[in-house]
Structure formats: structure tokens, C-alpha cells
């Protein structure tokens, strides 16, 4: 293994991660024969096969799996060393790997914009996905920090709450219930409903509420995007339950409204989390501190647009602001 080079290890890790010599070559901007040659030389240094080809699929051998874990550890340590050196020089430079749930895209890019202006030497790799995939990314230790609204009880995490994330019932402005106040949940029974996809934290919260109150809706569509759901609502396909933060861009002239239901908003929070055994890099710690400090400045829907979305015969209904407070 002393004969193995960092370049060979990087090529091997890229092949293992992509499951393909061709995709690895594309990612590394080298030719496929070069990839094959580097893996062949590394295999000779190890003295055991690293991959096995079954049909058209590429699989890691036991030795290959162990080497992959070793490579990931080496690269993470080298990256942290580079960050520490930069910090000792009085600069912040390196990469921040951040994974966030879909709804967080309504405020995270703005935070990242100001963060990167303050620290121009930092590059950010941002992954936006649902809770199910984020849980898988946690198990594979793919990121530095995670922004979620569900605590993953099966994974040992360190988490800090930093922002409220209430869920509300959203409908088209001309919906028959739009002029009603303090509605019982029974009014949702058998109504056309647009549901988030499996693996979504919002979906889980909705189903828990419906189960507690024996509510049965007619699911017309299952969609994996809040924007797609908003378009479906505007198209008259049904009602849905969304985070208030999804509505900031709607404005008074928009096509959607918030229905005034009992038991709403559903009280949730956003958390920033990282693996309990993970030693955060200087950059990750810097962003964590920045996030906790700047989150108090994020516009909250009820203080901007949300109250204007809930009108009844020209009167403003701010949806019981005293219920907005989420306990620590």
C-alpha cells in the first residue's frame, strides 16, 4: 500500500461511489483507460481484487469495501487539515457539505448567499431532498450538516432547533371553505387532497394528525415538490398542507389562500444536525454559528405575507398568532 498514490485512491473512490468506470472518468475529466489503469495499479499494490463484474454491474469485494471506507476517512482528514491550515493563516477556505429538506430551500440559499459573501474562500455543496434520503446520507456520512424538521431517532445526532416551521391548510382563493372561520377537521373528509411523496416529513406530520382525528381525504395526487403542489392547488385539483414559508412569494395577488382550521397550524421546527461522533471542521462550525445567529433575521410568513393571504369579506384574519409560538 506504500506504493499506492493519492491519485489512485481518488480514482478508486470515484469508481466505487459511481459504480462505473465511465461515470468516474466523466467526473474526474480523464479517459476511461486511465481510470482502468489507475485501478489496476492500485489492485496490484493491495494484492487482492477490489471490484468484481457481474453482468453489467460493478460490485466492491470485501477488500474493496474496506478500502473505500479507508479512502473516505483519508480524504476527510486531509480536507480538515487544509481547512485548519487556512484557519491558522487567518482565512476561511474549503468546502461545506450541506443537506437540507425540500422546504428549507425557501430560506437556506439566502443565508448561504450572505455567508459566502462574508467567507468568499468557502465553496458550498448543497443537496436539497426529502427526509428519507437525508437519513440515508446521514448513515453514509456524506455531509457536514443537515437541516431537517424531523428528528431521526435511529441515528445518534447532535441537533439544535433554530426556526419555527408551521404547517397550514392551503387552497385556491375561490375554494368554498375560503370564507369560513374556525373550521372543524371533519370538513376535510372526502375532499380532493394533494399529498407530499413518501419519505417527506410534511407527509408524516399530516398523516399523524389525520390518524388522531380519524380524517380521510381523497388523495388525487402525490407530488415531491412544494412548487408543484402550489401549482396543482391553483389548478383546482384540491387542497393541501404546506409550510407557511412556502407562501412568502405568493403575495396578496396570488392564487392561493390559507384556510382557517382548528388544530392548525401544525407546530414544527427546523433543526440543524450533525452526526454525534463527527468532529466538525472549522468551516462547518463557522456556518453552524452563523446559522444560529442569522436565523432570527429570517422573515417569518405571518409578519409579512401570510396574514394577507387569509381574508374573509375584506377583513384580515391573522390565524391566531398566539398559537404560533413553538415551545423549546
N, C-alpha and C positions, 0 to 999 in steps of 0.2 A: 504493500500500500504506500510505502515511501515514494515509489515511482509514480504514483497517481498524481495528476496535476489538478489544480482548482478548476481549470477549464474542462477537463474530463468529467469531474464531479458535477459541474454545472450542466453539461450536456446530458449526462445520465439523469440528473434530477428532472430536467425538462422533458426528456423522453418518458420517464416514469409518470410524471404528472399528466402529460397529454395522452399517454397510451399509444403513441405513434411517433415513428421516426420522421415522417413527413411533416407533421404539425410542429414537432420540435425544431426542425430545420427552419420552418417559416418563422417561428417565434424568435429564434436566435439569429436569423438573417445569414445563415450559412447553408451549404448544399447538403443534401441528404447523404451522399457518400462520405462527407466529412463527419456527419453525425455518426454514421455506422463505424467509421474508422476510430473515432474517439471512444465509443462504447466498447469496441473490440479490444483496444489497448487497455482500457480500464478493467475489462473482464480478465485479460491476461495477468494484470497486476494483482487482482483479487485471487485468481486461481480457481474460481467457481463461476458457473453461468449466472448471469444477472437477470436475463429475460428468457421466457420460453414462448414460442409462437404456436398457437393452437388455432388452426383455420386462418382467419384474417385478423384474429385478436392477439394482442400482445399482453403477456402477464409477467409480473415480477416473481422470481423464485424467492425462496426463503432468504437467501443471501442478498438478493436484490432489495427485498423489503427492509432488511436491517440496514443496508447501505443507504437507502432513501431516507430513513429516519436520521441516520448519522449526517447525511448531507444537509438536511433541513436544519439540524442543530448547528452545524458549522457555519452555514450562511447567516443564520440568525445572530450568532455570536459575532461574526465579522461585521455585520450591519450595525450591531450595537456598539462595537468597538469604534467604527467610523463615526458614529453619532457622538460618542464620548470624546473622541479626539476633536471633533468640531466644537463641542461644548467647551473643552479646555482652551480652545483658540478664541473663545468668546463669540462663536457663531452657532446658529442652529441650522443644520442641514442634514438631509437624509430623507427617508420615506416614511410616511404614516399610512398604515393599512387600516381602513375603517369600513365596517359593515353596518348597515342601518336597515330598519324595516321600511317598507314602502312609504308609509305616511310621513316618516321623518324627512323625506325629500322636500317637504314644503318649508323647512327651515334650516336644515343642515347645510345645503350649498351656500346660503347667505353667510352662515357662520364661518364656513371654510374660506369664503372669499376674503373676509376681513382677517382671518387667521393667516392666510397665505400672504396677504399684504404686509402683515407685521413680521412674518418669517419667510421671506422670499426664497430662502435656500431649501425649504421643505417641499417635497412633492407628495401629493396625496393620491392614494389608490382607494377609490370609493366604490363599494359594492352595495347596490340597493336591491333588496329581495324580501321574502317573507320570513316569518319566524322559523318555519320548518327548515329552510335552507340555512338560515343563520345558525341554528342549533348544530347542523352538520359541520358548518365552518368552524364552530367552536370546538367540536370534537377533533377536528383536524388541525387546530391551532393555526388557522390561516391568517388571522388578523390581530392587530394590536388592541383595538377597542371595538365594542359593539353598542349600538343604540337600539334598544328594544322596549316594548311595552308589556311584555310578559316575562316574568322571572323563570328561568329554566331550572327547575328543581333538581333535575337529574345530573346537572353539571355544577361542579364546585366553582362558584364565581364570586368575585367581589363587585358589588354594584352600588351605585349612588343614584337616588332619584333627583331629577333636576327640572322637570317641567310637567304640568298637567296635560292630559290628553283625553278630554271628554268626548264621548260619542253621542251623536244626536240623530234623530229621525229626519231624513231629508226627502222632499217630494217636489214635484213640479208646482209652480206657483198657483196654477188653476186647479190643483187637486181638491176634491170635495172636503177633505179634512183641514184644508189650509186656514179656514176661518174659525175653526173650533179651538177651544181652550181647555187645558187640563184634562186631556183625553185619557180614558182607561185603555190599558193594553189590549183589551178584548177587541178594540177597533182594528187591530192588526190582523186578526184571524181571517184567513182565506183571502187576504189581499195579495195582489201580484207583488213579488218581492225580488230584489236584485241582491244576490249574496256574494260575498268575497269567496275566493277559492280556498280549497283545503290547505291547511298549513298556515292560514292567516290568523293573527292574534285577534283581529277585529271579529272575524267569523266565530272564534271560540267564545268571545265575550257575548256576542249576540245569542248564540245557541244556549249558553248558560242562563241568560235572562229568560229566553223563551221557555226553556225547560222548567224553570222555577215557577213560572206563571201559566204553564200549560197553554202556550200560544202556538198556533200552527199557521204558517204563512204559505202562500203558493210561490215557490221559488221558480221564477221564469228564466233567470239567467244566473250563471256563476262566472264572475269576472275577476281577474287578477290585478286590475288596475283601478285606482280611485278615480282617475280621469275618465276611464271607460264607463265606470258606474255612473258618474255625473252625466255623461252624455246619454246613457240609457234612460236615466230618470227624466232628462229634458226631452227625450223622445217619447215619453209617455208609457214606458214599458213597466213601470212600477215604482215603488218607494224603496229606500234602503237606509242603512245606518252607517254613518261615516264619522270620522274625526272632525271636530269643528275646524281644525287647521286646514282641512281640505277646502273650506269655503271662503277663505280670506280673499281669494281672487274673484269671487262672484260679484260682489257689489250689489247695490240696490237694484240695478238694472238687469241683473242676471235672471236666469230662468228658474232658479231653484229657491225653495223656502225651507225653513226648519219648522216641523210640526211640534206642537206643544203637548207632549205626552207625559203622563205620570211615570215615575221611575227613570226619567231622563233629565239630564244627561247621565250616561253610564260613566262612573268615575274611574278613570285610569290614569296612569302616569308613565312618563318615559324614564328609562334608566340608562345610564352609561355603565357598561360592564366589561370586565376582563377576567381571564382565567386566573383562579386563585393562586396557582403556583407559578404564574408568569412574572418575570422581572421586567417591568415596563421600561422601555427605552426613555432617554431624556426627551425625545420628541413626543412620545405618547403621553408622558407625564405633563409636558407643556400644554398639549392640546386638552388634556383632561382638566387641568386647572382653568384654561381659557374657556372651555365649555361651561363649567360650573359657574364661572363669573359672568359670562355674557348671556347665559340663558334667561336671566331675569330681564333682559332687554328685548327679548323676542316678542313681537306684537301678539297679544292674545286676542282671539276672534271676538269675544264678547265686548272688548273695549274698542273695537274697530268696525268690523263689518257685520258680525253675527247678529247683533241686536236689530240691525236694519233689515235683516232677512226675515224677521218674524213679525209681520204686520197683519193687523186684523181690522178691516174697515178704516184704514188710515191711522190706526193707533199703534204705538210702538210697544212691543212686549219683549222685554229682555230675558225671558226664560229663567226666572227665579235665580238671580245672581248669588243669593245667599247659599245656594246648593252647589256653587261652583268649587268651593274650597275643598281640596282633597287633603285628608289628614296625612301627616307624616307617618 
